Amino acid sequence: MSGLVRRLRSALGHAREATVVPVWEVSAGEVPEVPFAVMLAIYRGDPMARAAVDFLADQVVGAGFYTSVDEGYEGAAEAKRVVDRFNEQVNLDGLLQVAAREIIGFGNSFWEKVTPGDLRSLRILPIASIERIRRTRRGAPTAYVQSASYGGGSLRPEQVIHFRWNPVNSEAEGCGLLRTLAEGLGTGDGSREPFYRMKARMQQAMMEQFEKFSAPNELWIFPKLSRDDTHAYARQVKKVPRKGARFVTNVEGAEVKQVVAERRRAFDGYVENIINDYVLGLQTPLPKLFTTPGFTEASARAALEVAERKVRSLQRFIKRVVEREVFAPVIRQAGLDPDAAKCRLNWGRPPVREVEIGDVLKAFELGAIRRDELRKNLAKSGWELWEE
Protein backbone atom coordinates (compact mmCIF):
# COMPACT_ATOMS: atom_id res chain seq x y z
CA MET A 1 0.00 0.00 0.00
CA SER A 2 2.79 2.38 0.89
CA GLY A 3 4.45 1.71 -2.50
CA LEU A 4 1.20 2.62 -4.29
CA VAL A 5 0.95 5.87 -2.30
CA ARG A 6 4.54 6.76 -3.17
CA ARG A 7 3.87 6.12 -6.86
CA LEU A 8 0.71 8.26 -6.74
CA ARG A 9 2.56 11.07 -4.97
CA SER A 10 5.34 10.85 -7.52
CA ALA A 11 2.88 10.97 -10.41
CA LEU A 12 1.07 13.94 -8.91
CA GLY A 13 4.38 15.69 -8.33
CA HIS A 14 5.32 15.25 -11.98
CA ALA A 15 1.88 16.56 -12.99
CA ARG A 16 2.34 19.66 -10.85
CA GLU A 17 5.77 20.26 -12.36
CA ALA A 18 4.30 19.94 -15.86
CA THR A 19 1.70 22.62 -15.17
CA VAL A 20 4.35 25.28 -14.52
CA VAL A 21 5.95 24.95 -17.96
CA PRO A 22 5.86 28.42 -19.54
CA VAL A 23 3.11 28.03 -22.11
CA TRP A 24 3.90 31.17 -24.13
CA GLU A 25 7.63 30.50 -24.13
CA VAL A 26 7.40 27.09 -25.80
CA SER A 27 4.66 28.09 -28.25
CA ALA A 28 5.13 29.72 -31.62
CA GLY A 29 4.40 33.13 -30.13
CA GLU A 30 1.56 35.63 -30.29
CA VAL A 31 0.67 37.38 -33.52
CA PRO A 32 -1.28 40.67 -33.67
CA GLU A 33 -5.05 40.30 -33.90
CA VAL A 34 -4.89 42.61 -36.92
CA PRO A 35 -1.66 42.34 -38.96
CA PHE A 36 0.45 45.48 -38.95
CA ALA A 37 0.53 45.32 -42.77
CA VAL A 38 -3.26 45.79 -42.92
CA MET A 39 -3.17 48.82 -40.63
CA LEU A 40 -0.23 50.20 -42.60
CA ALA A 41 -2.30 49.99 -45.80
CA ILE A 42 -5.13 51.91 -44.09
CA TYR A 43 -2.72 54.62 -42.93
CA ARG A 44 -1.28 55.00 -46.41
CA GLY A 45 -4.54 54.86 -48.36
CA ASP A 46 -7.23 56.47 -46.20
CA PRO A 47 -6.86 60.27 -45.96
CA MET A 48 -9.11 60.60 -42.91
CA ALA A 49 -7.27 57.89 -40.94
CA ARG A 50 -3.86 59.29 -41.84
CA ALA A 51 -4.92 62.84 -40.98
CA ALA A 52 -6.16 61.76 -37.54
CA VAL A 53 -2.92 59.92 -36.74
CA ASP A 54 -0.74 62.77 -38.01
CA PHE A 55 -2.78 65.44 -36.19
CA LEU A 56 -2.38 63.67 -32.86
CA ALA A 57 1.31 62.91 -33.46
CA ASP A 58 2.06 66.53 -34.28
CA GLN A 59 0.30 67.64 -31.10
CA VAL A 60 2.29 65.12 -29.03
CA VAL A 61 5.83 65.71 -30.31
CA GLY A 62 5.54 68.73 -32.61
CA ALA A 63 6.61 71.23 -29.95
CA GLY A 64 9.90 69.39 -29.36
CA PHE A 65 11.44 68.57 -25.98
CA TYR A 66 14.24 69.42 -23.59
CA THR A 67 15.92 67.56 -20.73
CA SER A 68 16.32 68.46 -17.08
CA VAL A 69 18.15 66.94 -14.12
CA ASP A 70 18.16 67.25 -10.33
CA GLU A 71 20.51 70.17 -9.69
CA GLY A 72 21.13 68.87 -6.17
CA TYR A 73 23.02 65.86 -7.54
CA GLU A 74 26.79 66.34 -7.73
CA GLY A 75 27.05 64.88 -11.24
CA ALA A 76 23.89 66.57 -12.56
CA ALA A 77 25.68 68.74 -15.11
CA GLU A 78 27.66 65.80 -16.50
CA ALA A 79 24.55 63.60 -16.64
CA LYS A 80 22.68 66.23 -18.64
CA ARG A 81 25.66 66.70 -20.95
CA VAL A 82 25.98 62.99 -21.85
CA VAL A 83 22.23 62.62 -22.36
CA ASP A 84 21.96 65.71 -24.57
CA ARG A 85 24.97 64.59 -26.60
CA PHE A 86 23.47 61.13 -27.09
CA ASN A 87 20.11 62.65 -28.11
CA GLU A 88 21.85 64.74 -30.73
CA GLN A 89 23.91 61.83 -32.07
CA VAL A 90 20.92 59.52 -32.58
CA ASN A 91 18.52 62.34 -33.59
CA LEU A 92 16.09 61.48 -30.82
CA ASP A 93 13.74 64.23 -31.96
CA GLY A 94 13.41 62.57 -35.38
CA LEU A 95 12.95 59.13 -33.82
CA LEU A 96 10.12 60.46 -31.65
CA GLN A 97 8.42 62.00 -34.68
CA VAL A 98 8.21 58.57 -36.35
CA ALA A 99 7.49 56.64 -33.16
CA ALA A 100 4.58 58.90 -32.20
CA ARG A 101 2.79 58.07 -35.45
CA GLU A 102 3.39 54.36 -35.00
CA ILE A 103 2.27 54.37 -31.37
CA ILE A 104 -0.91 56.29 -32.16
CA GLY A 105 -1.77 54.41 -35.33
CA PHE A 106 -0.60 50.87 -34.54
CA GLY A 107 -0.30 50.90 -30.74
CA ASN A 108 3.34 49.82 -31.00
CA SER A 109 6.78 51.03 -31.97
CA PHE A 110 9.91 48.89 -31.89
CA TRP A 111 13.37 50.43 -31.44
CA GLU A 112 16.54 48.39 -31.73
CA LYS A 113 19.36 49.15 -29.31
CA VAL A 114 22.80 49.35 -30.87
CA THR A 115 24.09 47.65 -28.85
CA PRO A 116 22.55 46.22 -25.63
CA GLY A 117 24.72 46.81 -22.58
CA ASP A 118 26.66 49.53 -24.41
CA LEU A 119 24.05 51.81 -25.90
CA ARG A 120 25.58 53.89 -28.67
CA SER A 121 22.74 54.28 -31.15
CA LEU A 122 19.06 53.57 -31.78
CA ARG A 123 17.08 52.70 -34.88
CA ILE A 124 13.39 52.11 -35.51
CA LEU A 125 12.46 48.65 -36.77
CA PRO A 126 9.87 48.57 -39.59
CA ILE A 127 6.51 48.11 -37.91
CA ALA A 128 5.49 45.41 -40.38
CA SER A 129 8.69 43.42 -39.73
CA ILE A 130 7.56 42.15 -36.30
CA GLU A 131 5.48 39.04 -36.99
CA ARG A 132 5.07 37.60 -33.50
CA ILE A 133 6.20 37.99 -29.90
CA ARG A 134 7.13 35.07 -27.67
CA ARG A 135 6.47 35.43 -23.95
CA THR A 136 6.81 33.48 -20.74
CA ARG A 137 3.78 32.30 -18.84
CA ARG A 138 3.89 35.46 -16.74
CA GLY A 139 3.88 37.64 -19.84
CA ALA A 140 7.55 38.66 -19.99
CA PRO A 141 8.77 38.80 -23.62
CA THR A 142 11.46 36.32 -24.60
CA ALA A 143 11.83 37.05 -28.32
CA TYR A 144 10.62 39.42 -31.04
CA VAL A 145 10.35 37.35 -34.22
CA GLN A 146 10.57 39.08 -37.59
CA SER A 147 8.77 37.93 -40.72
CA ALA A 148 10.51 36.00 -43.49
CA SER A 149 10.45 39.02 -45.80
CA TYR A 150 12.64 40.84 -43.24
CA GLY A 151 15.03 37.95 -42.74
CA GLY A 152 13.03 35.87 -40.25
CA GLY A 153 15.43 36.68 -37.42
CA SER A 154 14.71 36.78 -33.71
CA LEU A 155 15.61 39.67 -31.42
CA ARG A 156 16.18 39.26 -27.69
CA PRO A 157 14.14 41.44 -25.30
CA GLU A 158 17.22 43.37 -24.20
CA GLN A 159 17.79 44.37 -27.85
CA VAL A 160 14.38 46.00 -28.25
CA ILE A 161 12.62 49.00 -26.75
CA HIS A 162 8.94 48.17 -27.15
CA PHE A 163 6.48 51.06 -26.93
CA ARG A 164 3.37 49.02 -26.08
CA TRP A 165 0.46 51.41 -25.77
CA ASN A 166 -3.00 50.43 -24.56
CA PRO A 167 -2.69 46.60 -24.55
CA VAL A 168 -6.12 44.93 -24.57
CA ASN A 169 -6.66 41.81 -22.48
CA SER A 170 -2.92 41.72 -21.61
CA GLU A 171 -1.99 41.00 -25.23
CA ALA A 172 1.66 41.07 -26.27
CA GLU A 173 1.03 43.99 -28.62
CA GLY A 174 -0.57 47.34 -27.96
CA CYS A 175 -3.78 48.64 -29.52
CA GLY A 176 -3.75 51.77 -31.67
CA LEU A 177 -6.45 53.81 -33.35
CA LEU A 178 -6.35 51.90 -36.63
CA ARG A 179 -7.10 48.53 -35.07
CA THR A 180 -10.73 49.44 -34.35
CA LEU A 181 -11.18 50.42 -37.99
CA ALA A 182 -9.55 47.19 -39.21
CA GLU A 183 -11.29 44.70 -36.92
CA GLY A 184 -14.76 43.30 -37.57
CA LEU A 185 -17.46 42.75 -34.96
CA GLY A 186 -18.71 39.20 -34.38
CA THR A 187 -22.27 38.77 -33.13
CA GLY A 188 -24.61 35.88 -32.51
CA ASP A 189 -26.50 36.52 -35.76
CA GLY A 190 -23.49 37.13 -37.92
CA SER A 191 -20.62 39.56 -38.15
CA ARG A 192 -20.05 43.14 -39.19
CA GLU A 193 -17.15 43.75 -41.53
CA PRO A 194 -14.40 46.24 -40.57
CA PHE A 195 -15.19 49.91 -40.90
CA TYR A 196 -12.38 50.58 -43.33
CA ARG A 197 -13.94 48.11 -45.79
CA MET A 198 -17.40 49.58 -45.32
CA LYS A 199 -16.09 53.07 -45.97
CA ALA A 200 -14.06 51.92 -49.00
CA ARG A 201 -17.04 50.08 -50.50
CA MET A 202 -19.30 53.08 -49.94
CA GLN A 203 -16.83 55.38 -51.68
CA GLN A 204 -16.40 52.91 -54.54
CA ALA A 205 -20.20 52.69 -54.95
CA MET A 206 -20.35 56.47 -55.17
CA MET A 207 -17.76 56.47 -57.95
CA GLU A 208 -19.61 53.75 -59.87
CA GLN A 209 -22.85 55.73 -59.68
CA PHE A 210 -21.07 58.88 -60.78
CA GLU A 211 -19.53 57.13 -63.77
CA LYS A 212 -22.76 55.38 -64.66
CA PHE A 213 -25.05 58.39 -64.59
CA SER A 214 -22.66 61.23 -65.49
CA ALA A 215 -21.93 59.91 -69.01
CA PRO A 216 -24.57 60.68 -71.69
CA ASN A 217 -26.80 57.92 -73.01
CA GLU A 218 -26.49 56.97 -76.69
CA LEU A 219 -29.09 55.91 -79.23
CA TRP A 220 -27.98 53.90 -82.27
CA ILE A 221 -30.59 53.74 -85.07
CA PHE A 222 -30.43 51.15 -87.88
CA PRO A 223 -33.78 51.57 -89.70
CA LYS A 224 -33.13 49.00 -92.47
CA LEU A 225 -32.30 46.10 -90.14
CA SER A 226 -34.63 43.37 -89.01
CA ARG A 227 -35.47 42.87 -85.37
CA ASP A 228 -33.03 39.95 -85.06
CA ASP A 229 -30.23 41.89 -86.75
CA THR A 230 -30.93 44.87 -84.50
CA HIS A 231 -30.52 42.69 -81.39
CA ALA A 232 -27.26 41.32 -82.77
CA TYR A 233 -25.92 44.83 -83.35
CA ALA A 234 -27.07 45.85 -79.89
CA ARG A 235 -25.05 43.06 -78.31
CA GLN A 236 -21.95 44.20 -80.16
CA VAL A 237 -22.45 47.87 -79.29
CA LYS A 238 -22.86 47.11 -75.60
CA LYS A 239 -19.43 45.49 -75.58
CA VAL A 240 -17.82 48.84 -76.32
CA PRO A 241 -15.87 49.71 -73.09
CA ARG A 242 -17.46 53.06 -72.32
CA LYS A 243 -19.56 54.31 -69.43
CA GLY A 244 -23.18 55.30 -69.87
CA ALA A 245 -26.10 53.43 -71.47
CA ARG A 246 -26.26 52.54 -75.22
CA PHE A 247 -29.47 51.66 -77.02
CA VAL A 248 -29.89 50.14 -80.48
CA THR A 249 -33.19 50.17 -82.40
CA ASN A 250 -34.60 50.05 -85.95
CA VAL A 251 -37.36 52.54 -85.17
CA GLU A 252 -36.85 55.94 -86.77
CA GLY A 253 -37.38 59.00 -84.57
CA ALA A 254 -36.67 57.14 -81.32
CA GLU A 255 -35.72 59.32 -78.36
CA VAL A 256 -33.56 58.62 -75.31
CA LYS A 257 -34.08 60.65 -72.15
CA GLN A 258 -31.34 61.30 -69.64
CA VAL A 259 -31.60 58.93 -66.68
CA VAL A 260 -30.59 60.41 -63.31
CA ALA A 261 -30.36 58.36 -60.13
CA GLU A 262 -32.72 59.47 -57.41
CA ARG A 263 -30.83 60.20 -54.23
CA ARG A 264 -32.97 59.46 -51.21
CA ARG A 265 -32.68 61.23 -47.87
CA ALA A 266 -32.24 57.90 -46.03
CA PHE A 267 -29.11 57.19 -48.07
CA ASP A 268 -27.52 60.36 -46.69
CA GLY A 269 -28.25 59.12 -43.18
CA TYR A 270 -26.48 55.82 -43.83
CA VAL A 271 -23.37 57.59 -45.10
CA GLU A 272 -23.32 59.98 -42.17
CA ASN A 273 -23.68 57.12 -39.67
CA ILE A 274 -20.69 55.23 -41.10
CA ILE A 275 -18.52 58.35 -41.23
CA ASN A 276 -19.43 59.34 -37.67
CA ASP A 277 -18.52 55.88 -36.32
CA TYR A 278 -15.31 56.02 -38.35
CA VAL A 279 -14.37 59.35 -36.74
CA LEU A 280 -15.20 58.00 -33.28
CA GLY A 281 -12.79 55.14 -33.92
CA LEU A 282 -10.06 57.67 -34.70
CA GLN A 283 -10.60 59.28 -31.26
CA THR A 284 -10.01 62.80 -32.49
CA PRO A 285 -12.61 65.18 -33.94
CA LEU A 286 -10.05 67.16 -35.95
CA PRO A 287 -10.73 65.48 -39.35
CA LYS A 288 -14.43 66.16 -38.90
CA LEU A 289 -13.66 69.73 -37.87
CA PHE A 290 -11.83 70.47 -41.12
CA THR A 291 -14.30 68.73 -43.45
CA THR A 292 -17.71 69.59 -41.98
CA PRO A 293 -19.14 73.09 -42.54
CA GLY A 294 -20.92 74.90 -39.74
CA PHE A 295 -18.45 74.34 -36.91
CA THR A 296 -18.46 77.35 -34.61
CA GLU A 297 -15.49 78.65 -32.68
CA ALA A 298 -16.92 77.16 -29.48
CA SER A 299 -17.31 73.77 -31.16
CA ALA A 300 -13.75 73.90 -32.45
CA ARG A 301 -12.45 74.80 -28.99
CA ALA A 302 -14.36 71.90 -27.41
CA ALA A 303 -12.98 69.52 -30.06
CA LEU A 304 -9.43 70.62 -29.34
CA GLU A 305 -9.95 70.17 -25.59
CA VAL A 306 -11.08 66.58 -26.16
CA ALA A 307 -7.98 65.87 -28.25
CA GLU A 308 -5.75 67.55 -25.65
CA ARG A 309 -6.56 64.89 -23.05
CA LYS A 310 -5.44 62.16 -25.43
CA VAL A 311 -2.29 64.15 -26.23
CA ARG A 312 -1.29 64.51 -22.57
CA SER A 313 -1.82 60.80 -21.98
CA LEU A 314 0.40 59.89 -24.93
CA GLN A 315 3.08 62.34 -23.85
CA ARG A 316 3.27 60.78 -20.38
CA PHE A 317 3.52 57.30 -21.89
CA ILE A 318 6.34 58.17 -24.30
CA LYS A 319 8.17 60.22 -21.68
CA ARG A 320 8.34 57.35 -19.16
CA VAL A 321 9.57 54.80 -21.70
CA VAL A 322 12.33 57.10 -23.00
CA GLU A 323 13.50 58.03 -19.50
CA ARG A 324 13.65 54.39 -18.40
CA GLU A 325 14.97 52.74 -21.57
CA VAL A 326 17.23 55.48 -23.01
CA PHE A 327 18.26 58.12 -20.49
CA ALA A 328 18.96 55.76 -17.57
CA PRO A 329 21.31 53.39 -19.50
CA VAL A 330 23.22 56.31 -21.06
CA ILE A 331 23.80 57.91 -17.63
CA ARG A 332 24.78 54.57 -16.11
CA GLN A 333 27.34 53.97 -18.88
CA ALA A 334 28.97 57.29 -17.97
CA GLY A 335 29.57 56.01 -14.44
CA LEU A 336 26.82 58.15 -12.90
CA ASP A 337 23.73 57.32 -10.87
CA PRO A 338 20.53 57.68 -12.97
CA ASP A 339 18.31 57.50 -9.89
CA ALA A 340 20.12 60.46 -8.31
CA ALA A 341 20.39 62.42 -11.58
CA LYS A 342 16.64 62.13 -12.26
CA CYS A 343 17.03 63.07 -15.91
CA ARG A 344 13.61 63.92 -17.32
CA LEU A 345 12.16 64.50 -20.78
CA ASN A 346 10.03 67.64 -20.84
CA TRP A 347 7.77 68.56 -23.77
CA GLY A 348 7.91 72.04 -25.27
CA ARG A 349 10.57 74.70 -24.78
CA PRO A 350 12.54 75.26 -21.59
CA PRO A 351 11.17 78.05 -19.41
CA VAL A 352 12.90 81.40 -19.81
CA ARG A 353 13.69 83.24 -16.59
CA GLU A 354 12.29 86.75 -16.55
CA VAL A 355 14.95 89.43 -16.15
CA GLU A 356 14.26 91.77 -13.22
CA ILE A 357 15.34 95.43 -13.00
CA GLY A 358 17.69 94.61 -10.14
CA ASP A 359 19.53 92.15 -12.37
CA VAL A 360 19.92 94.81 -15.08
CA LEU A 361 21.26 97.39 -12.62
CA LYS A 362 23.68 94.84 -11.16
CA ALA A 363 24.94 94.00 -14.64
CA PHE A 364 25.54 97.72 -15.31
CA GLU A 365 27.44 98.15 -12.04
CA LEU A 366 29.65 95.17 -12.93
CA GLY A 367 30.34 96.60 -16.39
CA ALA A 368 28.58 93.74 -18.21
CA ILE A 369 26.34 96.16 -20.15
CA ARG A 370 26.73 99.74 -21.36
CA ARG A 371 24.73 102.77 -20.22
CA ASP A 372 22.70 102.88 -23.46
CA GLU A 373 21.87 99.18 -23.07
CA LEU A 374 20.75 99.86 -19.50
CA ARG A 375 18.42 102.62 -20.68
CA LYS A 376 16.95 100.37 -23.41
CA ASN A 377 16.22 97.64 -20.88
CA LEU A 378 14.61 100.16 -18.52
CA ALA A 379 12.46 101.49 -21.36
CA LYS A 380 11.35 97.96 -22.28
CA SER A 381 10.31 97.48 -18.65
CA GLY A 382 7.97 100.48 -18.85
CA TRP A 383 10.20 103.23 -17.50
CA GLU A 384 9.68 106.70 -18.98
CA LEU A 385 13.08 108.04 -20.01
CA TRP A 386 13.93 111.46 -21.47
CA GLU A 387 16.63 112.31 -23.92
CA GLU A 388 20.04 112.70 -22.27
Rosetta blueprint (number, residue, H / E / L):
1 M L
2 S H
3 G H
4 L H
5 V H
6 R H
7 R H
8 L H
9 R H
10 S H
11 A H
12 L H
13 G H
14 H H
15 A H
16 R H
17 E H
18 A H
19 T H
20 V L
21 V L
22 P L
23 V H
24 W H
25 E H
26 V H
27 S L
28 A L
29 G L
30 E E
31 V L
32 P L
33 E L
34 V L
35 P L
36 F H
37 A H
38 V H
39 M H
40 L H
41 A H
42 I H
43 Y H
44 R H
45 G H
46 D L
47 P H
48 M H
49 A H
50 R H
51 A H
52 A H
53 V H
54 D H
55 F H
56 L H
57 A H
58 D H
59 Q H
60 V H
61 V H
62 G L
63 A L
64 G L
65 F E
66 Y E
67 T E
68 S E
69 V L
70 D L
71 E L
72 G L
73 Y L
74 E L
75 G L
76 A H
77 A H
78 E H
79 A H
80 K H
81 R H
82 V H
83 V H
84 D H
85 R H
86 F H
87 N H
88 E H
89 Q H
90 V H
91 N L
92 L H
93 D H
94 G H
95 L H
96 L H
97 Q H
98 V H
99 A H
100 A H
101 R H
102 E H
103 I H
104 I H
105 G H
106 F H
107 G L
108 N E
109 S E
110 F E
111 W E
112 E E
113 K E
114 V E
115 T L
116 P L
117 G L
118 D L
119 L L
120 R L
121 S E
122 L E
123 R E
124 I E
125 L L
126 P L
127 I H
128 A H
129 S H
130 I E
131 E E
132 R E
133 I E
134 R E
135 R E
136 T L
137 R L
138 R L
139 G L
140 A L
141 P E
142 T E
143 A E
144 Y E
145 V E
146 Q E
147 S L
148 A H
149 S H
150 Y H
151 G L
152 G L
153 G L
154 S E
155 L E
156 R L
157 P H
158 E H
159 Q H
160 V E
161 I E
162 H E
163 F E
164 R E
165 W L
166 N L
167 P L
168 V L
169 N L
170 S L
171 E L
172 A L
173 E L
174 G L
175 C L
176 G L
177 L H
178 L H
179 R H
180 T H
181 L H
182 A H
183 E L
184 G L
185 L E
186 G E
187 T E
188 G L
189 D L
190 G E
191 S E
192 R E
193 E L
194 P L
195 F H
196 Y H
197 R H
198 M H
199 K H
200 A H
201 R H
202 M H
203 Q H
204 Q H
205 A H
206 M H
207 M H
208 E H
209 Q H
210 F H
211 E H
212 K H
213 F H
214 S H
215 A L
216 P L
217 N L
218 E E
219 L E
220 W E
221 I E
222 F L
223 P L
224 K L
225 L L
226 S L
227 R H
228 D H
229 D H
230 T H
231 H H
232 A H
233 Y H
234 A H
235 R H
236 Q H
237 V H
238 K H
239 K L
240 V L
241 P L
242 R L
243 K L
244 G L
245 A L
246 R E
247 F E
248 V E
249 T E
250 N L
251 V L
252 E L
253 G L
254 A L
255 E L
256 V L
257 K L
258 Q L
259 V L
260 V L
261 A L
262 E L
263 R L
264 R L
265 R H
266 A H
267 F H
268 D H
269 G H
270 Y H
271 V H
272 E H
273 N H
274 I H
275 I H
276 N H
277 D H
278 Y H
279 V H
280 L H
281 G H
282 L H
283 Q L
284 T L
285 P L
286 L H
287 P H
288 K H
289 L H
290 F H
291 T H
292 T L
293 P L
294 G L
295 F L
296 T L
297 E H
298 A H
299 S H
300 A H
301 R H
302 A H
303 A H
304 L H
305 E H
306 V H
307 A H
308 E H
309 R H
310 K H
311 V H
312 R H
313 S H
314 L H
315 Q H
316 R H
317 F H
318 I H
319 K H
320 R H
321 V H
322 V H
323 E H
324 R H
325 E H
326 V H
327 F H
328 A H
329 P H
330 V H
331 I H
332 R H
333 Q H
334 A L
335 G L
336 L L
337 D L
338 P H
339 D H
340 A H
341 A H
342 K L
343 C L
344 R E
345 L E
346 N E
347 W E
348 G L
349 R L
350 P L
351 P L
352 V L
353 R L
354 E L
355 V L
356 E L
357 I H
358 G H
359 D H
360 V H
361 L H
362 K H
363 A H
364 F H
365 E H
366 L L
367 G L
368 A L
369 I L
370 R L
371 R H
372 D H
373 E H
374 L H
375 R H
376 K H
377 N H
378 L H
379 A H
380 K H
381 S L
382 G L
383 W L
384 E L
385 L L
386 W L
387 E L
388 E L
